[in-house]
Amino acid sequence: MSTTYRLVLWNIDHTLVDVGRVTRDAYAEAFQRVTGRPLVRLAPVAGRTESEIIFETLAFNDIDVTDDHLPAFMTELARTFAARRDRLRAEGRLLPGAKEATAALARRRGTVQSVLTGSIRPNAVLKLAEFGLDSHLDTEVGGYEDGVYSKAALLELARRKASQKHGIAFDDSAAWQEGDAKGATVYVADSTRDVQAAKIARAAVLAVATGSATEAELRAAGADVVLPTLADTGTVVRAVEHLTAPAGA
């Protein structure tokens, strides 16, 4: 029996975990350190990259943005978030079914799992480690905020890294020859912006209504499959397998 290869990319915040309170506090301290002023208003975060959030937050708080603000803010955000590590499990939560779903997919032959997130890499890896999700995910090939690319571009980058590391053509690169092992990609996320990013990158989307978007909004945005939560492990696994099945299977 031939192996079906698949790349499963997970959004982190509000898909796998909810650490919103800790994140807001880390942003507030980072803002104070970078600007010397208290944070009054934090920009919306759902489905956005850290750089989008930072630039809009600076604008909302009447800061004249310079080229130095973004790298300084990211450096401080990594520091202030790490300083709150002990609060992640105390004040945050692992969303229902998240650990079970990632563990079940890890047992499926030919499956590579990683993340596609708007968070900077140190903060993303810290969230996964604190909730015991890192053992099932290959964080080396994930897509993280880097100050340059959109989430759609980060998805393509994650595909390319996974393809190169695992020797499976998860992307459409011309470097892959006829007969090479090929696999499909599915993005599991919770926001309409994430759905749109996946559509731009031509990846399938399994959306869960565990963030601020409703099931109807996720369907309208173009999600291929929408679930209320990840709580039903069997349903999640079947959806991922369906979305990544070879054409004609």
C-alpha positions in Angstrom: 0.0 0.0 0.0 1.4 3.4 -1.0 1.9 6.0 1.7 -0.1 9.2 1.6 2.1 12.1 2.6 0.7 15.3 4.2 1.9 18.5 5.8 -0.4 19.7 8.7 0.3 23.3 9.7 -1.3 24.5 12.9 -2.1 28.0 14.0 -1.3 28.4 17.7 -3.3 31.1 19.4 -7.0 30.3 19.8 -6.6 27.1 17.7 -4.3 25.1 20.1 -4.0 27.3 23.1 -5.4 30.5 24.6 -2.8 32.7 26.4 -4.4 36.0 25.6 -4.1 37.6 29.0 -0.4 36.8 29.3 0.2 38.0 25.7 -1.6 41.4 26.4 0.5 41.9 29.5 3.7 41.1 27.6 2.7 43.6 24.9 2.0 46.3 27.4 5.4 46.0 29.0 7.2 45.8 25.7 5.4 48.9 24.5 6.4 50.8 27.7 10.0 49.7 27.2 10.2 50.7 23.6 8.2 54.0 23.7 8.5 55.1 27.3 4.7 55.4 27.4 1.9 53.2 28.8 -0.1 51.2 26.3 -3.6 52.5 25.9 -4.9 50.4 23.0 -3.7 47.1 21.6 -4.5 46.4 17.9 -6.7 43.4 17.0 -4.7 40.2 17.0 -6.8 37.4 15.3 -5.1 36.0 12.2 -2.4 38.7 12.1 1.3 38.7 12.2 3.3 40.3 15.1 4.5 43.1 12.8 1.0 44.0 11.7 -0.1 44.1 15.4 2.9 46.2 16.4 2.6 48.8 13.7 -1.1 49.3 14.2 -0.7 49.4 18.0 2.0 52.1 17.6 -0.4 54.1 15.4 -3.4 53.6 17.7 -1.2 55.1 20.5 0.0 58.1 18.4 3.6 57.0 18.1 5.6 58.3 15.2 7.0 55.1 13.8 10.6 54.8 12.9 12.7 52.0 11.3 13.9 51.1 14.8 10.6 50.4 16.3 9.8 47.0 14.9 13.1 45.2 15.7 13.2 46.8 19.1 9.6 45.8 19.9 10.1 42.2 18.8 13.2 42.0 21.0 11.3 43.3 24.0 8.3 41.2 23.2 10.4 38.0 23.3 11.9 39.2 26.6 8.6 40.2 28.3 6.8 37.0 27.1 9.6 34.7 28.3 9.5 36.5 31.7 5.9 35.4 32.0 6.5 31.7 31.2 5.3 30.5 34.6 1.9 32.2 34.0 1.2 30.5 30.7 -0.3 27.3 32.2 -1.6 29.1 35.3 -3.6 31.7 33.4 -3.8 30.2 29.9 -5.3 27.0 28.7 -4.9 24.2 26.2 -7.9 24.1 24.0 -10.1 21.0 24.1 -8.8 18.2 21.9 -5.6 20.1 20.8 -3.2 17.6 22.4 -5.2 14.6 21.3 -5.5 15.7 17.7 -1.8 16.5 17.3 -0.9 13.2 18.9 -3.3 11.2 16.8 -2.0 12.8 13.6 1.6 12.1 14.7 0.8 8.4 14.6 -0.4 8.6 10.9 2.3 7.4 8.6 3.6 10.0 6.2 2.3 13.0 8.3 4.6 15.9 9.1 3.2 18.5 11.5 4.4 22.0 12.2 3.0 25.5 12.8 2.1 28.6 10.8 1.7 31.5 13.2 1.9 35.2 13.4 4.0 35.0 16.5 7.7 35.4 16.6 9.5 32.1 16.9 10.7 32.3 20.5 7.2 33.0 21.8 5.6 30.4 19.5 8.0 27.6 20.7 7.5 28.6 24.3 3.7 28.3 24.0 4.0 24.8 22.5 6.6 23.6 25.0 4.6 24.8 28.1 1.5 22.9 26.9 3.3 19.8 25.8 2.6 20.2 22.1 6.2 20.4 20.9 6.8 16.7 20.9 4.4 16.2 18.0 5.4 19.2 15.9 8.5 19.8 13.8 9.1 23.4 14.8 12.2 23.7 12.6 10.1 23.9 9.5 7.3 26.2 10.7 6.3 29.6 9.5 6.8 32.4 12.0 6.7 36.2 12.0 9.9 37.6 10.7 9.0 41.2 9.9 9.0 40.6 6.1 6.4 38.1 4.9 2.6 37.8 5.0 1.0 34.7 6.4 0.4 33.4 2.9 4.1 33.8 2.1 5.0 32.2 5.4 2.9 29.2 4.5 4.8 28.8 1.3 8.1 29.1 3.2 7.0 26.4 5.7 6.1 24.1 2.8 9.5 24.6 1.2 11.4 24.0 4.5 9.3 20.8 5.1 9.9 19.6 1.6 13.7 20.1 1.9 14.0 18.5 5.3 11.7 15.5 4.8 12.3 14.9 1.1 8.7 15.1 0.1 7.3 17.6 -2.4 4.8 19.6 -0.3 5.2 22.6 -2.6 5.0 23.2 -6.4 8.8 23.9 -6.8 10.2 23.1 -10.2 13.1 21.4 -8.4 10.9 18.4 -7.7 11.0 15.8 -10.5 8.3 13.5 -11.8 8.2 10.4 -9.5 9.3 12.2 -6.4 7.1 11.7 -3.3 4.4 14.3 -3.1 2.1 15.5 -0.4 -0.7 17.9 0.2 -0.8 20.7 2.8 -3.7 21.5 5.2 -3.8 24.5 7.5 -5.7 24.2 10.8 -6.7 27.7 12.1 -9.5 29.7 13.6 -9.7 33.1 11.9 -11.1 34.3 8.5 -7.7 36.0 7.8 -6.0 32.6 8.2 -8.5 31.0 5.8 -7.8 33.8 3.3 -4.0 33.3 3.7 -4.3 29.6 3.0 -6.5 30.2 -0.1 -3.9 32.5 -1.5 -1.2 29.9 -0.9 -3.5 27.2 -2.4 -3.6 25.1 0.7 -6.7 23.3 2.1 -8.1 24.7 5.3 -9.7 23.0 8.3 -11.2 25.9 10.4 -12.3 25.6 14.0 -14.6 28.2 15.6 -12.5 28.5 18.8 -11.5 32.1 18.2 -13.6 35.2 17.4 -15.0 34.0 14.1 -18.2 32.0 13.9 -18.6 28.8 11.9 -20.7 30.7 9.3 -18.0 33.4 8.9 -15.3 30.7 8.5 -17.4 29.0 5.8 -18.0 32.3 4.0 -14.3 33.0 4.0 -13.7 29.8 2.1 -12.7 27.2 4.7 -12.9 23.7 3.2 -14.1 22.1 6.5 -15.4 23.9 9.6 -15.7 22.3 13.0 -16.9 23.8 16.3 -13.7 22.7 18.2 -11.0 20.1 18.0 -12.6 18.1 20.8 -13.7 15.1 18.6 -10.3 13.7 17.7 -11.7 11.2 15.2 -13.5 13.9 13.3 -10.4 16.1 13.1 -8.3 13.2 11.8 -10.8 12.2 9.2 -11.1 15.8 8.0 -7.4 16.2 7.7 -7.1 12.8 5.8 -10.0 13.8 3.5 -8.4 17.2 2.7 -5.0 15.7 2.0 -6.1 12.6 0.1 -4.5 12.2 -3.4 -6.7 13.2 -6.3 -9.1 10.4 -7.2 -8.5 8.5 -4.0 
